[in-house]
């Protein structure tokens, strides 16, 4: 579902809507064609994008453009947000 600022934030473990996937494809294509930057963050592995977008061909098209001239950063390890949330749960509240 689109949010303020144009972010697409689907619910956990679901495919995004066909309309949202098409918007993402259009945005990526336009930015690619104009050679403009785009920042994508995802907790999904690349292999899952076809299932997540609901269309393997569309996912391939998007990923092809994103990865052609990219600097890809991949972080492994435990989430700092989860670590901090767990610490707040065990801290006594005053």
ABEGO torsion letter per residue (X at the ends): XBBBGGBBBBBBGBBBBAAAAAAAAAAAAAAAAAGBBBBBBBABBAAAAAAAAGBAAAAAAAAAAAAABBBBBBBBEBBAAAAAAAAAAABBBX
